[in-house]
Amino acid sequence: MNETTAVFVGIIIGIFLVLFCCAILYAYTKISKRIEKFKETERKAYTKARERAEEKYKEISDRVSALEESDREKKISDEKLRREVEELKTPRIQSRVKRHSNVIPFERNTE
């Protein structure tokens, strides 16, 4: 093997090594970009899921507060109705002047 042939073979091997290193770096950058893209996608998905969960929580919280309010109103209404029923059960206040009657009430003979 001549010196010139060895130099050319060395140059060719060097070129292949440089191309091989470039191919490795290119693959690494492509994989890194995919990983970053995946992380960004996951971040966006997490953010959307968190926003949906917060909206759902607010919706449920609003429903609970509405139910509590209607329950309070129902209790107040029930209390008013109970008072009205108690008021209707008790005899009304009679006038201060008693009517005296000479009529003796009729008693039935149950025998």
N, CA, C and O of each residue as an XYZ file, in Angstrom:
444
protein
N       0.831     -1.151      0.000
C       0.000      0.000      0.000
C       0.902      1.249      0.000
O       1.836      1.362      0.794
N       0.607      2.136     -0.872
C       1.385      3.375     -0.981
C       0.946      4.349      0.107
O      -0.087      4.188      0.758
N       1.778      5.357      0.266
C       1.432      6.395      1.221
C       0.206      7.171      0.755
O      -0.656      7.529      1.558
N       0.137      7.424     -0.534
C      -1.002      8.168     -1.068
C      -2.291      7.373     -0.905
O      -3.339      7.941     -0.598
N      -2.218      6.065     -1.110
C      -3.389      5.211     -0.952
C      -3.824      5.202      0.510
O      -5.018      5.265      0.800
N      -2.881      5.127      1.417
C      -3.195      5.133      2.847
C      -3.818      6.467      3.244
O      -4.729      6.506      4.072
N      -3.330      7.563      2.656
C      -3.878      8.881      2.958
C      -5.318      8.971      2.452
O      -6.203      9.447      3.163
N      -5.543      8.513      1.223
C      -6.906      8.528      0.675
C      -7.844      7.641      1.498
O      -8.975      8.033      1.782
N      -7.384      6.465      1.877
C      -8.211      5.577      2.715
C      -8.495      6.251      4.058
O      -9.613      6.165      4.565
N      -7.502      6.918      4.636
C      -7.687      7.630      5.900
C      -8.679      8.770      5.756
O      -9.515      9.000      6.630
N      -8.573      9.487      4.628
C      -9.516     10.583      4.380
C     -10.930     10.045      4.209
O     -11.883     10.609      4.747
N     -11.066      8.957      3.460
C     -12.390      8.346      3.255
C     -12.964      7.862      4.590
O     -14.137      8.090      4.885
N     -12.131      7.194      5.394
C     -12.592      6.736      6.710
C     -12.974      7.947      7.571
O     -13.983      7.897      8.274
N     -12.207      9.010      7.533
C     -12.505     10.234      8.287
C     -13.820     10.861      7.852
O     -14.618     11.312      8.675
N     -14.028     10.879      6.526
C     -15.292     11.418      6.006
C     -16.467     10.578      6.484
O     -17.493     11.125      6.890
N     -16.331      9.249      6.440
C     -17.407      8.381      6.937
C     -17.650      8.594      8.423
O     -18.800      8.595      8.862
N     -16.597      8.773      9.205
C     -16.767      9.025     10.639
C     -17.471     10.363     10.883
O     -18.336     10.460     11.753
N     -17.102     11.388     10.119
C     -17.744     12.686     10.264
C     -19.223     12.586      9.869
O     -20.090     13.120     10.561
N     -19.506     11.900      8.754
C     -20.900     11.698      8.335
C     -21.675     10.902      9.371
O     -22.843     11.190      9.635
N     -21.025      9.893      9.963
C     -21.664      9.076     10.989
C     -21.984      9.934     12.219
O     -23.074      9.837     12.783
N     -21.021     10.777     12.633
C     -21.262     11.676     13.775
C     -22.379     12.673     13.458
O     -23.214     12.969     14.312
N     -22.388     13.186     12.228
C     -23.450     14.112     11.834
C     -24.806     13.423     11.859
O     -25.799     14.006     12.294
N     -24.842     12.176     11.389
C     -26.103     11.424     11.411
C     -26.581     11.211     12.846
O     -27.775     11.318     13.126
N     -25.650     10.910     13.755
C     -26.014     10.719     15.169
C     -26.544     12.025     15.761
O     -27.560     12.023     16.456
N     -25.861     13.139     15.489
C     -26.318     14.436     15.999
C     -27.674     14.831     15.419
O     -28.520     15.383     16.122
N     -27.876     14.544     14.130
C     -29.159     14.839     13.500
C     -30.276     14.030     14.145
O     -31.349     14.567     14.420
N     -30.035     12.745     14.389
C     -31.039     11.888     15.038
C     -31.309     12.376     16.462
O     -32.451     12.389     16.921
N     -30.231     12.778     17.154
C     -30.399     13.272     18.521
C     -31.259     14.531     18.552
O     -32.153     14.645     19.390
N     -31.002     15.473     17.654
C     -31.796     16.703     17.637
C     -33.241     16.415     17.269
O     -34.162     17.019     17.820
N     -33.438     15.486     16.332
C     -34.815     15.143     15.940
C     -35.566     14.508     17.106
O     -36.727     14.832     17.354
N     -34.904     13.610     17.813
C     -35.525     12.967     18.978
C     -35.787     14.003     20.074
O     -36.831     13.958     20.724
N     -34.858     14.929     20.284
C     -35.043     15.981     21.289
C     -36.242     16.854     20.944
O     -37.021     17.217     21.826
N     -36.395     17.193     19.669
C     -37.544     17.998     19.253
C     -38.846     17.247     19.487
O     -39.838     17.832     19.922
N     -38.840     15.950     19.196
C     -40.051     15.152     19.441
C     -40.390     15.105     20.928
O     -41.553     15.204     21.319
N     -39.356     14.953     21.744
C     -39.581     14.919     23.190
C     -40.147     16.251     23.664
O     -41.090     16.268     24.455
N     -39.596     17.362     23.201
C     -40.107     18.684     23.577
C     -41.540     18.883     23.100
O     -42.376     19.431     23.818
N     -41.812     18.430     21.881
C     -43.171     18.536     21.345
C     -44.138     17.711     22.194
O     -45.251     18.150     22.484
N     -43.700     16.505     22.592
C     -44.527     15.652     23.443
C     -44.769     16.315     24.799
O     -45.888     16.299     25.313
N     -43.710     16.900     25.378
C     -43.869     17.583     26.669
C     -44.846     18.741     26.556
O     -45.691     18.936     27.429
N     -44.729     19.512     25.472
C     -45.634     20.640     25.265
C     -47.082     20.170     25.108
O     -48.002     20.775     25.658
N     -47.272     19.093     24.357
C     -48.609     18.525     24.173
C     -49.183     18.067     25.512
O     -50.349     18.313     25.819
N     -48.351     17.403     26.296
C     -48.805     16.936     27.609
C     -49.125     18.111     28.529
O     -50.094     18.057     29.286
N     -48.319     19.172     28.470
C     -48.583     20.364     29.267
C     -49.925     20.980     28.895
O     -50.712     21.351     29.766
N     -50.177     21.085     27.599
C     -51.452     21.645     27.142
C     -52.623     20.769     27.566
O     -53.658     21.264     28.012
N     -52.441     19.444     27.419
C     -53.512     18.515     27.818
C     -53.772     18.617     29.318
O     -54.924     18.593     29.752
N     -52.714     18.730     30.106
C     -52.873     18.859     31.558
C     -53.593     20.153     31.899
O     -54.471     20.177     32.762
N     -53.215     21.232     31.215
C     -53.858     22.521     31.474
C     -55.343     22.464     31.134
O     -56.178     22.953     31.896
N     -55.674     21.865     29.986
C     -57.082     21.748     29.599
C     -57.852     20.888     30.591
O     -58.976     21.218     30.969
N     -57.243     19.784     31.010
C     -57.909     18.895     31.974
C     -58.128     19.625     33.300
O     -59.182     19.482     33.919
N     -57.150     20.396     33.732
C     -57.291     21.144     34.980
C     -58.393     22.195     34.858
O     -59.183     22.376     35.784
N     -58.449     22.891     33.711
C     -59.500     23.888     33.505
C     -60.874     23.241     33.494
O     -61.821     23.765     34.080
N     -60.981     22.077     32.814
C     -62.265     21.367     32.806
C     -62.656     20.946     34.218
O     -63.819     21.054     34.606
N     -61.677     20.467     34.985
C     -61.967     20.048     36.360
C     -62.410     21.238     37.205
O     -63.324     21.112     38.021
N     -61.770     22.393     37.016
C     -62.169     23.584     37.758
C     -63.577     24.021     37.366
O     -64.369     24.402     38.228
N     -63.895     23.970     36.070
C     -65.242     24.324     35.619
C     -66.273     23.373     36.210
O     -67.337     23.798     36.661
N     -65.950     22.083     36.205
C     -66.858     21.084     36.765
C     -67.055     21.340     38.265
O     -68.170     21.242     38.779
N     -65.958     21.669     38.960
C     -66.051     21.959     40.386
C     -66.936     23.175     40.639
O     -67.771     23.168     41.543
N     -66.745     24.227     39.827
C     -67.576     25.424     39.977
C     -69.040     25.103     39.714
O     -69.927     25.580     40.422
N     -69.288     24.281     38.679
C     -70.656     23.903     38.343
C     -71.297     23.139     39.491
O     -72.433     23.416     39.877
N     -70.568     22.184     40.031
C     -71.091     21.384     41.144
C     -71.270     22.266     42.378
O     -72.254     22.130     43.105
N     -70.321     23.166     42.611
C     -70.434     24.073     43.750
C     -71.656     24.970     43.608
O     -72.366     25.211     44.584
N     -71.907     25.466     42.396
C     -73.098     26.280     42.165
C     -74.370     25.479     42.407
O     -75.324     25.975     43.005
N     -74.373     24.229     41.935
C     -75.551     23.379     42.155
C     -75.785     23.138     43.642
O     -76.917     23.193     44.121
N     -74.691     22.869     44.370
C     -74.819     22.621     45.808
C     -75.355     23.859     46.513
O     -76.240     23.763     47.363
N     -74.813     25.027     46.158
C     -75.297     26.250     46.810
C     -76.762     26.518     46.450
O     -77.529     26.987     47.290
N     -77.151     26.222     45.204
C     -78.554     26.401     44.812
C     -79.451     25.438     45.596
O     -80.533     25.816     46.045
N     -78.996     24.198     45.756
C     -79.773     23.228     46.537
C     -79.863     23.645     47.999
O     -80.918     23.501     48.618
N     -78.774     24.158     48.557
C     -78.813     24.621     49.937
C     -79.787     25.792     50.082
O     -80.540     25.870     51.052
N     -79.760     26.700     49.105
C     -80.672     27.845     49.142
C     -82.121     27.383     49.047
O     -82.976     27.862     49.792
N     -82.401     26.454     48.133
C     -83.774     25.964     48.010
C     -84.193     25.201     49.266
O     -85.357     25.241     49.665
N     -83.239     24.507     49.884
C     -83.539     23.802     51.130
C     -83.874     24.798     52.239
O     -84.805     24.582     53.015
N     -83.097     25.906     52.308
C     -83.396     26.944     53.293
C     -84.774     27.545     53.050
O     -85.553     27.741     53.983
N     -85.064     27.835     51.782
C     -86.375     28.405     51.452
C     -87.494     27.432     51.799
O     -88.551     27.831     52.287
N     -87.244     26.143     51.540
C     -88.247     25.129     51.854
C     -88.471     25.046     53.364
O     -89.607     24.920     53.821
N     -87.392     25.118     54.131
C     -87.533     25.078     55.587
C     -88.306     26.288     56.092
O     -89.158     26.175     56.973
N     -87.992     27.458     55.515
C     -88.717     28.670     55.912
C     -90.189     28.535     55.557
O     -91.059     28.880     56.356
N     -90.468     28.032     54.356
C     -91.845     27.837     53.920
C     -92.555     26.829     54.819
O     -93.694     27.052     55.229
N     -91.877     25.712     55.128
C     -92.475     24.717     56.015
C     -92.761     25.306     57.391
O     -93.796     25.020     57.994
N     -91.838     26.129     57.880
C     -92.042     26.755     59.185
C     -93.245     27.691     59.151
O     -94.043     27.716     60.088
N     -93.375     28.461     58.072
C     -94.536     29.355     57.950
C     -95.831     28.556     57.894
O     -96.813     28.909     58.547
N     -95.832     27.479     57.113
C     -97.036     26.651     57.031
C     -97.364     26.018     58.380
O     -98.530     25.943     58.767
N     -96.339     25.567     59.091
C     -96.569     24.965     60.405
C     -97.169     25.992     61.358
O     -98.075     25.673     62.127
N     -96.672     27.208     61.309
C     -97.225     28.261     62.160
C     -98.674     28.551     61.797
O     -99.514     28.741     62.677
N     -98.966     28.584     60.502
C    -100.341     28.832     60.079
C    -101.265     27.720     60.543
O    -102.380     27.982     60.994
N    -100.800     26.467     60.435
C    -101.614     25.337     60.890
C    -101.839     25.423     62.390
O    -102.954     25.201     62.861
N    -100.794     25.743     63.148
C    -100.947     25.874     64.601
C    -101.903     27.020     64.931
O    -102.704     26.932     65.862
N    -101.802     28.086     64.157
C    -102.686     29.224     64.378
C    -104.136     28.847     64.094
O    -105.046     29.267     64.808
N    -104.342     28.052     63.044
C    -105.710     27.631     62.724
C    -106.243     26.617     63.726
O    -107.454     26.540     63.933
N    -105.371     25.844     64.346
C    -105.822     24.864     65.334
C    -106.268     25.535     66.623
O    -107.209     25.069     67.266
N    -105.627     26.592     67.002
C    -106.002     27.272     68.245
C    -107.255     28.100     68.002
O    -107.417     28.696     66.937
N    -108.132     28.133     68.986
C    -109.362     28.912     68.794
C    -109.021     30.391     68.731
O    -108.072     30.871     69.351
N    -109.822     31.076     67.970
C    -109.598     32.516     67.828
C    -109.973     33.216     69.133
O    -110.782     32.727     69.922
N    -109.378     34.332     69.319
C    -109.653     35.083     70.552
C    -111.096     35.575     70.503
O    -111.529     36.217     69.545
N    -111.836     35.246     71.587
C    -113.237     35.660     71.641
C    -113.317     37.094     72.138
O    -112.410     37.608     72.794
N    -114.407     37.699     71.809
C    -114.573     39.081     72.249
C    -114.609     39.116     73.773
O    -114.927     38.123     74.428
N    -114.282     40.260     74.308
C    -114.187     40.373     75.760
C    -115.552     40.325     76.439
O    -115.670     39.970     77.612
N    -116.546     40.681     75.697
C    -117.891     40.676     76.272
C    -118.483     39.294     76.069
O    -118.628     38.827     74.940
N    -118.823     38.644     77.179
C    -119.437     37.331     77.067
C    -120.930     37.515     76.886
O    -121.562     38.361     77.519
N    -121.451     36.723     76.034
C    -122.904     36.777     75.834
C    -123.550     35.817     76.823
O    -123.316     34.608     76.803
N    -124.337     36.376     77.651
C    -125.030     35.541     78.617
C    -126.386     35.187     78.049
O    -127.134     36.026     77.548
N    -126.653     33.948     78.150
C    -127.927     33.485     77.633
C    -128.641     32.726     78.733
O    -128.031     32.010     79.527
N    -129.916     32.900     78.753
C    -130.710     32.184     79.731
C    -131.111     30.810     79.238
O    -131.776     30.054     79.945
N    -130.708     30.496     78.041
C    -131.080     29.217     77.468
C    -130.132     28.155     77.988
O    -128.910     28.293     77.937
N    -130.739     27.089     78.491
C    -129.933     25.971     78.957
C    -129.699     25.064     77.756
O    -130.630     24.746     77.016
N    -128.479     24.661     77.571
C    -128.203     23.802     76.419
C    -128.940     22.481     76.511
O    -129.112     21.914     77.590
N    -129.363     22.014     75.374
C    -130.102     20.758     75.303
C    -129.154     19.594     75.531
O    -128.113     19.485     74.884
N    -129.526     18.734     76.452
C    -128.702     17.547     76.710
C    -129.431     16.347     76.179
O    -130.636     16.205     76.383
N    -128.750     15.525     75.533
C    -129.355     14.319     75.003
C    -129.367     13.237     76.071
O    -128.461     13.097     76.893
N    -130.410     12.515     76.005
C    -130.520     11.406     76.913
C    -129.910     10.200     76.204
O    -130.472      9.709     75.225
N    -128.814      9.738     76.668
C    -128.125      8.656     75.984
C    -128.541      7.282     76.478
O    -128.046      6.264     75.993
N    -129.417      7.255     77.408
C    -129.856      5.959     77.925
C    -130.901      5.308     77.085
O    -131.359      4.212     77.407
